[in-house]
Amino acid sequence: MHDRFYITGPPGGSIVELDRTQSRHITKALRKRRGDVVTLFDGRGVEYDAEIIAPVHVKTKLQIIERREVSRELPCRITLAIAPPRAGLMDEIVRQATELGAASILPVYCRRSVARYPNFPQKLEKWHRIVVEACKQCGRNILPEIAQPCLFENALEDLPEGAAAVLMHTGDESEPLKGVLGKSASPKEISLFIGPEGGFDPEEVTLAREKAVRIARLFPQTLRVETAVLAALTALAYHFCSH
Protein backbone atom coordinates (compact mmCIF):
# COMPACT_ATOMS: atom_id res chain seq x y z
CA MET A 1 0.00 0.00 0.00
CA HIS A 2 1.28 3.46 -0.90
CA ASP A 3 1.53 6.27 1.63
CA ARG A 4 -1.94 7.79 2.02
CA PHE A 5 -3.05 11.43 2.05
CA TYR A 6 -6.46 12.96 2.63
CA ILE A 7 -8.11 15.39 0.25
CA THR A 8 -11.32 17.24 1.10
CA GLY A 9 -13.78 15.80 -1.38
CA PRO A 10 -13.45 14.58 -4.98
CA PRO A 11 -10.81 16.42 -7.03
CA GLY A 12 -12.03 18.92 -9.58
CA GLY A 13 -9.66 17.65 -12.25
CA SER A 14 -6.65 15.46 -12.83
CA ILE A 15 -4.28 17.75 -10.89
CA VAL A 16 -4.43 17.85 -7.08
CA GLU A 17 -2.60 20.23 -4.74
CA LEU A 18 -1.91 19.20 -1.15
CA ASP A 19 -2.11 21.74 1.66
CA ARG A 20 0.99 23.07 3.40
CA THR A 21 0.93 20.54 6.26
CA GLN A 22 0.65 17.50 4.02
CA SER A 23 3.11 18.96 1.52
CA ARG A 24 5.74 19.36 4.22
CA HIS A 25 5.09 15.81 5.39
CA ILE A 26 5.39 14.32 1.91
CA THR A 27 8.56 16.25 0.99
CA LYS A 28 10.37 16.71 4.31
CA ALA A 29 9.40 13.67 6.42
CA LEU A 30 8.83 11.06 3.70
CA ARG A 31 11.29 12.63 1.23
CA LYS A 32 9.12 11.84 -1.75
CA ARG A 33 10.34 13.00 -5.14
CA ARG A 34 8.94 13.72 -8.58
CA GLY A 35 7.60 10.51 -10.11
CA ASP A 36 6.80 8.82 -6.79
CA VAL A 37 3.25 7.48 -6.45
CA VAL A 38 1.05 7.91 -3.37
CA THR A 39 -2.61 7.21 -2.61
CA LEU A 40 -5.15 9.96 -2.00
CA PHE A 41 -8.56 9.38 -0.41
CA ASP A 42 -11.50 11.76 -0.29
CA GLY A 43 -13.25 10.55 2.88
CA ARG A 44 -16.31 9.51 0.87
CA GLY A 45 -15.25 6.06 -0.28
CA VAL A 46 -12.96 6.81 -3.22
CA GLU A 47 -9.19 6.55 -3.39
CA TYR A 48 -6.79 7.66 -6.11
CA ASP A 49 -3.29 6.69 -7.10
CA ALA A 50 -1.45 9.90 -7.88
CA GLU A 51 2.03 10.69 -9.18
CA ILE A 52 3.99 13.57 -7.71
CA ILE A 53 4.75 16.12 -10.41
CA ALA A 54 5.90 19.07 -8.28
CA PRO A 55 7.25 18.16 -4.82
CA VAL A 56 7.11 21.59 -3.19
CA HIS A 57 6.84 21.77 0.63
CA VAL A 58 4.35 24.64 0.43
CA LYS A 59 1.98 23.12 -2.14
CA THR A 60 2.84 19.74 -3.65
CA LYS A 61 1.13 18.96 -6.96
CA LEU A 62 0.09 15.47 -8.04
CA GLN A 63 -1.32 13.94 -11.22
CA ILE A 64 -4.14 11.42 -10.71
CA ILE A 65 -3.41 8.22 -12.60
CA GLU A 66 -6.14 5.89 -11.26
CA ARG A 67 -9.47 6.25 -9.49
CA ARG A 68 -11.25 3.44 -7.63
CA GLU A 69 -14.05 2.99 -5.16
CA VAL A 70 -12.81 0.85 -2.29
CA SER A 71 -14.86 0.06 0.81
CA ARG A 72 -13.14 -1.18 3.94
CA GLU A 73 -16.20 -0.61 6.11
CA LEU A 74 -17.83 -3.16 8.39
CA PRO A 75 -20.99 -4.85 7.06
CA CYS A 76 -22.90 -3.35 10.00
CA ARG A 77 -22.90 0.40 10.64
CA ILE A 78 -21.81 0.95 14.27
CA THR A 79 -22.61 4.12 16.18
CA LEU A 80 -20.53 4.52 19.33
CA ALA A 81 -22.67 6.42 21.84
CA ILE A 82 -20.10 7.28 24.48
CA ALA A 83 -20.37 9.22 27.74
CA PRO A 84 -17.37 11.57 27.50
CA PRO A 85 -14.63 10.58 29.97
CA ARG A 86 -12.24 12.92 31.75
CA ALA A 87 -9.88 15.17 29.80
CA GLY A 88 -7.58 13.55 27.29
CA LEU A 89 -9.16 10.12 27.04
CA MET A 90 -11.69 11.07 24.39
CA ASP A 91 -8.93 11.77 21.86
CA GLU A 92 -7.71 8.18 22.14
CA ILE A 93 -11.27 6.83 22.04
CA VAL A 94 -11.91 8.70 18.77
CA ARG A 95 -8.76 7.18 17.30
CA GLN A 96 -9.59 3.65 18.47
CA ALA A 97 -13.18 3.87 17.28
CA THR A 98 -12.03 4.99 13.84
CA GLU A 99 -9.49 2.19 13.50
CA LEU A 100 -12.03 -0.41 14.68
CA GLY A 101 -14.64 0.60 12.12
CA ALA A 102 -17.18 2.77 13.95
CA ALA A 103 -19.24 4.68 11.39
CA SER A 104 -20.22 7.45 13.79
CA ILE A 105 -19.35 8.70 17.26
CA LEU A 106 -22.00 10.30 19.45
CA PRO A 107 -20.99 11.97 22.74
CA VAL A 108 -23.81 11.33 25.20
CA TYR A 109 -24.30 13.20 28.47
CA CYS A 110 -25.37 10.84 31.25
CA ARG A 111 -26.27 11.52 34.86
CA ARG A 112 -22.80 10.46 36.02
CA SER A 113 -20.87 12.07 33.17
CA VAL A 114 -17.64 13.72 34.26
CA ALA A 115 -17.03 15.83 31.15
CA ARG A 116 -19.07 18.14 28.94
CA TYR A 117 -18.10 20.15 25.88
CA PRO A 118 -19.10 23.83 26.01
CA ASN A 119 -16.37 24.37 23.36
CA PHE A 120 -17.55 21.56 21.10
CA PRO A 121 -16.56 23.23 17.76
CA GLN A 122 -12.93 23.34 18.92
CA LYS A 123 -13.12 19.72 20.08
CA LEU A 124 -14.69 18.69 16.77
CA GLU A 125 -11.87 20.31 14.81
CA LYS A 126 -9.28 18.39 16.82
CA TRP A 127 -11.17 15.10 16.56
CA HIS A 128 -11.53 15.55 12.81
CA ARG A 129 -7.74 15.68 12.54
CA ILE A 130 -7.48 12.53 14.65
CA VAL A 131 -10.05 10.76 12.45
CA VAL A 132 -8.17 11.71 9.28
CA GLU A 133 -4.85 10.47 10.67
CA ALA A 134 -6.45 7.21 11.84
CA CYS A 135 -8.05 6.64 8.41
CA LYS A 136 -4.72 7.32 6.71
CA GLN A 137 -3.11 4.68 8.92
CA CYS A 138 -5.76 1.96 8.82
CA GLY A 139 -6.83 2.28 5.19
CA ARG A 140 -10.43 3.43 5.63
CA ASN A 141 -11.73 5.64 2.83
CA ILE A 142 -14.84 6.95 4.63
CA LEU A 143 -14.42 9.30 7.56
CA PRO A 144 -16.57 8.46 10.59
CA GLU A 145 -19.08 11.12 11.56
CA ILE A 146 -18.83 12.86 14.93
CA ALA A 147 -22.26 14.03 16.04
CA GLN A 148 -23.29 16.94 18.23
CA PRO A 149 -23.43 15.87 21.90
CA CYS A 150 -26.86 15.11 23.31
CA LEU A 151 -28.53 13.89 26.50
CA PHE A 152 -28.75 10.13 27.06
CA GLU A 153 -32.54 10.28 27.00
CA ASN A 154 -32.50 12.06 23.64
CA ALA A 155 -30.09 9.50 22.20
CA LEU A 156 -32.57 6.76 23.08
CA GLU A 157 -35.46 8.68 21.51
CA ASP A 158 -33.48 9.18 18.29
CA LEU A 159 -32.41 5.58 17.74
CA PRO A 160 -32.72 4.77 14.01
CA GLU A 161 -35.80 2.75 13.16
CA GLY A 162 -34.95 -0.90 12.71
CA ALA A 163 -31.48 -0.57 14.19
CA ALA A 164 -30.26 -2.71 17.07
CA ALA A 165 -28.97 -1.14 20.27
CA VAL A 166 -26.79 -2.51 23.05
CA LEU A 167 -25.94 -0.88 26.38
CA MET A 168 -22.83 -2.16 28.13
CA HIS A 169 -23.46 -2.65 31.87
CA THR A 170 -22.06 -4.98 34.54
CA GLY A 171 -25.23 -5.27 36.60
CA ASP A 172 -27.02 -8.54 37.38
CA GLU A 173 -29.64 -7.81 34.72
CA SER A 174 -27.06 -7.83 31.91
CA GLU A 175 -26.34 -10.81 29.67
CA PRO A 176 -23.13 -11.76 27.84
CA LEU A 177 -22.60 -9.74 24.69
CA LYS A 178 -21.84 -12.91 22.75
CA GLY A 179 -25.30 -14.23 23.61
CA VAL A 180 -26.99 -10.95 22.72
CA LEU A 181 -25.36 -10.91 19.29
CA GLY A 182 -26.02 -14.58 18.72
CA LYS A 183 -29.75 -14.28 19.39
CA SER A 184 -30.40 -11.34 17.08
CA ALA A 185 -30.60 -11.24 13.32
CA SER A 186 -27.68 -9.53 11.60
CA PRO A 187 -28.62 -5.85 11.76
CA LYS A 188 -27.49 -3.31 9.21
CA GLU A 189 -27.01 -0.77 12.00
CA ILE A 190 -26.28 -0.97 15.71
CA SER A 191 -25.85 1.63 18.45
CA LEU A 192 -23.35 0.75 21.17
CA PHE A 193 -23.78 2.64 24.45
CA ILE A 194 -20.73 2.95 26.72
CA GLY A 195 -21.33 4.71 30.03
CA PRO A 196 -19.28 7.13 32.13
CA GLU A 197 -16.59 6.16 34.61
CA GLY A 198 -19.21 5.76 37.34
CA GLY A 199 -21.39 3.57 35.15
CA PHE A 200 -24.95 4.12 34.01
CA ASP A 201 -27.48 5.25 36.60
CA PRO A 202 -30.04 2.49 37.38
CA GLU A 203 -32.84 4.67 36.03
CA GLU A 204 -30.93 5.06 32.76
CA VAL A 205 -30.61 1.28 32.47
CA THR A 206 -34.34 0.90 33.08
CA LEU A 207 -35.13 3.56 30.50
CA ALA A 208 -32.90 1.84 27.95
CA ARG A 209 -34.61 -1.48 28.56
CA GLU A 210 -38.00 0.17 28.01
CA LYS A 211 -36.72 1.32 24.61
CA ALA A 212 -35.84 -2.29 23.70
CA VAL A 213 -32.11 -1.71 24.16
CA ARG A 214 -30.31 -4.95 25.09
CA ILE A 215 -28.28 -4.79 28.30
CA ALA A 216 -25.00 -6.64 27.86
CA ARG A 217 -21.63 -7.22 29.47
CA LEU A 218 -18.25 -8.36 28.21
CA PHE A 219 -16.70 -9.64 31.42
CA PRO A 220 -17.62 -9.85 35.11
CA GLN A 221 -14.97 -7.21 35.79
CA THR A 222 -15.65 -3.49 35.65
CA LEU A 223 -13.58 -1.96 32.86
CA ARG A 224 -12.22 1.53 32.42
CA VAL A 225 -14.14 3.50 29.79
CA GLU A 226 -11.37 3.41 27.19
CA THR A 227 -10.85 -0.32 27.77
CA ALA A 228 -14.56 -1.00 27.44
CA VAL A 229 -14.70 0.89 24.14
CA LEU A 230 -11.75 -1.05 22.73
CA ALA A 231 -13.07 -4.43 23.89
CA ALA A 232 -16.69 -3.89 22.83
CA LEU A 233 -15.87 -2.51 19.38
CA THR A 234 -13.41 -5.33 18.78
CA ALA A 235 -16.06 -7.88 19.75
CA LEU A 236 -18.63 -6.29 17.43
CA ALA A 237 -16.21 -5.98 14.53
CA TYR A 238 -15.14 -9.61 14.89
CA HIS A 239 -18.76 -10.80 15.13
CA PHE A 240 -19.95 -8.95 12.04
CA CYS A 241 -16.87 -9.73 9.94
CA SER A 242 -16.99 -13.47 10.73
CA HIS A 243 -20.63 -13.94 9.69
N, C-alpha and C positions, 0 to 999 in steps of 0.2 A: 504494500500500500504506500502510495506517495504521501509526502507531508501534506497536511490538510489546512485550508484557510477558509474563513467564513466571509461571504459576501452578502450584503443586505438585499435579498431579493434577486430575481432572475436578471442576468445582464442584459443591457439594452442593445448590445451588438456582439461582435466577435472579440473586441478588445476590452479588457477589464483592468481597472486601476485599483490597487490595494491602498488602504489608508496608511498614514504615517507609521502607526504602531506596527501593523503587520509587515509593512515594507522594511522597517528596521529589523524586524525579526527574521525575515526571509534573506536579507542581504548581510546583516551583521552577525546574527546568532547562527543561522544555518549555512551561511556563506554560499548561497545559491548563485548561479551564474546564468548568463544568457544561454538559452537552449535547454536548461534544466526543466523538467516537467513536474508540476505539483497538481494537487486536486483541490478544487474549489467546491464549496457546497453552499446552497442558498437558504438553508433552514426550512425549506418547504418540500423537501423530498427529492431534490435534483442535485446531482454532483457533476462536475466538469473536470476533465483533464485539460490543463492549460500549460502552454510553454512560455517561459519567461523571455520577453523580447527586450526589456529595458530594466535591468536590475538597479534601480535607484532607491536609496534608503528613504527618500521623502515620498515618492509615489512610484512604486514598481508597476510596470505594465506587463500584461500577459495576453497571449493569443489563445483563445479557446480552440481546442482541437477535437474534443469529443464531449458530447452531452449524453447523460443517461439518468433515468429514474431508478433509484435504488432505495428500497425500504429495508431498514434494519430494526423495524418496530416490532414490539410484541404483538401476538395475535389478539390480545385483549387490552383495551385501553385502560390504564390504571391512573386514577386520580389519588394522589397522596394528600389526604386532609390531615394536616399536622398542627398540633398546638405548639406555637413557637416556644422553643426552649430559651434558656438564658443566653446572654450575648456571646456571639462567636460560633455557637454550635450550628445555627441555621445555615451558615455558609457551607459547612461540610455536608449537611443534610441535602442541600440543593445539589451539590456535586454528586453525592452518592445516588440520589434519586434519578438524576439524569443518566448516569452510567448504567443504572439497573433498569432503565426502560420506562420510568414513569412518564405518562403523556402530559400530565398537568400536576401542579403543586398548589394546594389551597391552604394558606395559613388560617387556622380556625381558633378563635378566642373561646376558651373554656373557663369554667368557674375557678379552676385552680391554675390558670395560665400565669406564668411568671414574666412574660414579655409581651409587649404590644408595640405597634409600629406607627407612631404619630408622623414619622418621616418616611412613610412607605415609598414615595417616588424615588428617594435616594437609595433605599434598600433594593428596590426593583432594578435600578440601574446597575448596582453591584452584582445582584444575582444573575442578571442577564449576561454579564461578562463571564461569570462562573459557568453558566449553562453553555455558552459558546465554547469555552475552553474544554469543558467536559465532552461536548459533542465532537470537537476536533480530535480529542484523544481516543474516544471509544468508537468512532465511525458512524454515529447517528447523523442522518441528514435532515431530520425534523427537530426543531427546537421545542422542548417542552414549554407549555404555557405556565406562567405564574399569575395566579388570580388575585384579585383584591381581597384582603382579609375580611372575614365575616364571623358572626357569632356562631357557635356550635349549633344552636337551634335553627338558625337560618340555613346552615349547610345541610341539615337533615331535611328541611322543607324543600330545598332545591335539588335533591337527588334526581339525576336523570331518570326518566321513565323507562322501566325495563332493565335498568342497570342493577347489578348486585352491589351490596355494601357490607363491609366487615369492620367491626370495631374491636381493636385489640385490648384485652382486659384480663387481669389475672384472677378475677373473683371466682367464687364457686359456681356461678351460673354460666361461666364460659365453657366452651368445648374446644378440643384441639383443632387448630386451623386446617390440618390435613383432612380431618373428618368433614369440616365445613365445606372445603373445596370439593371433596369427593362426592358429597351428596347433591351438589347443585349442578345444573346443566352448565356447559361452557358459556359464560356470558361474553358479550362483546365489549362490555364496559364494567368496571368495578371501582368502587370508592373504598379506600383503605384509611380508616381513622386511627391515628396514633395520638394518645393523650399527652398531657403535660407531665412534668417530673413528679407531681403528686398523684398522678393517675386521674381517671375520670371520676367525677362526682357520682354517687349512686343514683341520683335523680337523672343525670345525663345518660347513664346506662339504661335506666328504665325507659326514658324517652326514645332512645335509639331502638330498643326492642319493640316499642310500640310502632315504630316506623319500618318494621320488618328488617332491621339491620341485624345481621348475625353477630353474636358476641363470641369472640374466639381468643385463644391463647396459643403461644408458641411453646413455651416451657413453663414449668411450675415456678421458676425463678422470676423475680421482678427485674426487668432490664432497664438500663438507662435509655433515654429517648433515642439518642443517635444509634445505639445498638439495636433497639427495637425496629427502627426504620430499616436498617441494613438487613436484619434477619428476615423481617416480614416481606420486604420487596424481593429479596432473593428467593424466598419460598414461593411467592406468587409467580415470579418470572420462570422459575424451574417448572412449576406446575403447568403453566400455560404453554411453555415451549416443548414439554415432553408429551403433550396430548395431541 
